[in-house]
Amino acid sequence: MKNKQFLHPYSCVCCGMNRRDFVKLSYLFTTSLTATIGIGGCQQILPRKDNTQQPISAAKRDSTDNQPVKIGYLPITDAAPLLVAHSRKLYEAEGLTTEQPRLFRSWAQIVEAFLARQVNVIHVLMPVTIWIRYGRKFPAKIVAWNHTNGSALTVLPEIESSKDLGGRTIAVPFWYSIHNVVLQQILKQQGLSVVRKPQGAPIASNEVNLVVLPPPDMISALANQSIGGYIVAEPFNAASENLKTGKILRFTGDIWKDHACCVVFMHEEDVVQRREWTQRVVNALVKAQLWTRNNRPEVAEILSQGGGKYTPHSLPVLKRALSYYDTQFYGKQGAITHANWGINRIDFQPYPFPSYTEKLVQLLKETQVEGETAFLQNLQPQQVAQDLVDDSFVKSALEQIGGPQVFGLPRELLRSETISV
């Protein structure tokens, strides 16, 4: 039976997006940016040659300015390095001070807090960073990847293949997300059309209706069959598995090998004017990622509601999300089709490969998203890879711990993208 149309409280009836958050973000992005980034001091916004904008402080700040590390995060495993570094006091080991990390329920909320400088180090969907910097010309930089893989398409138990998504409503966490990009690649291969219809409107058998939901709301929506499935970061996929209300149809890492989902995003003012401070933050995160890779049970405990209390998730759910990737079990249900790739369900490494940024820009141009998208068509993939990302801090941090090889990365830090739907 096809799922019922889902309409979240405060949702937009035309697209399913949380209207309150969307309007709030639209207001923030279209009003003067000096109101949002000028909190830390009097600034002017100067245009750059690449058509972005950069804050210039009236008084140059000391590069060693020891402002507190103010972390913003969603309760997903993508945030693990930020939270592990806090739990294990790795920021303090670098001579930094920290505030208690702030948990947000949706990407709209975390972006709003970042724009207002309520937080200064966040993990955020990489496509969102492209939207923020080039769509709305807000000065911020990616300084590292937070993880690789770690997301999946979870569906009702009766759905057997991607073709069965036709006539159903599927939730994504944000229009500008790797989840939306990968999902639309899947649907395109199956000859299914993406639509955004109001509640009650019929969905044809060759259509898939997309709605935006905060990750915490996806589990209950699937359980009551308001949606046919969702594509999102862990541990929300593992949670539905444990509840027996959903199953994983595909792992995103089995489609785009070792892709990034969330990245570490910081204000350009900090990256440019507080380079020593930024380097110390990245040092802590790189060390946290290395420790996380080798201590997954302990990471699950740190993140769990009964352990470090950084997330509301149970220990069994987090352990499954961080460690369970049985190729035989998932191969039988089609969730893994590239067992030879030898990847993990989620992994952690910090280097932001330029080839990934370039490919992502290309795919975003052919992905349906909400709002104004003209800016995407003018983006040059190679230029974005050079301008959006500052990899100098990661390179330095890697050398301090033995080089890229400690993460199994090539010494030259180059790769080709592998995508197979």
Salt bridges, closest charged atoms under 4 A:
ASP50 OD1 - ARG48 NE 3.27
ASP65 OD2 - ARG274 NE 3.11
ASP78 OD2 - HIS147 NE2 3.12
GLU94 OE2 - LYS287 NZ 2.78
GLU112 OE1 - LYS24 NZ 3.76
GLU160 OE1 - LYS247 NZ 3.69
GLU207 OE1 - LYS197 NZ 2.74
ASP217 OD2 - HIS8 NE2 2.83
ASP217 OD1 - ARG105 NH2 2.79
GLU234 OE2 - ARG345 NH2 2.78
GLU241 OE1 - ARG320 NE 2.92
GLU241 OE1 - ARG345 NH2 2.94
ASP254 OD2 - ARG250 NH2 2.97
ASP254 OD1 - HIS338 ND1 3.52
GLU268 OE2 - ARG48 NH1 3.03
GLU268 OE1 - ARG133 NH1 3.04
GLU269 OE2 - ARG61 NH1 3.50
GLU269 OE1 - ARG117 NH2 2.98
ASP270 OD1 - ARG117 NH2 3.46
ASP270 OD1 - ARG274 NH1 2.20
GLU276 OE2 - ARG280 NH2 2.40
ASP347 OD1 - ARG293 NE 3.17
ASP347 OD1 - ARG296 NH2 3.17
GLU366 OE2 - LYS188 NZ 2.95
GLU370 OE1 - ARG196 NH1 2.96
ASP387 OD1 - ARG48 NH2 2.97
ASP387 OD2 - ARG133 NE 2.86
ASP390 OD2 - ARG275 NH1 3.65
ASP391 OD2 - LYS395 NZ 3.58
GLU399 OE2 - ARG411 NH2 3.14
GLU417 OE2 - ARG415 NE 2.83
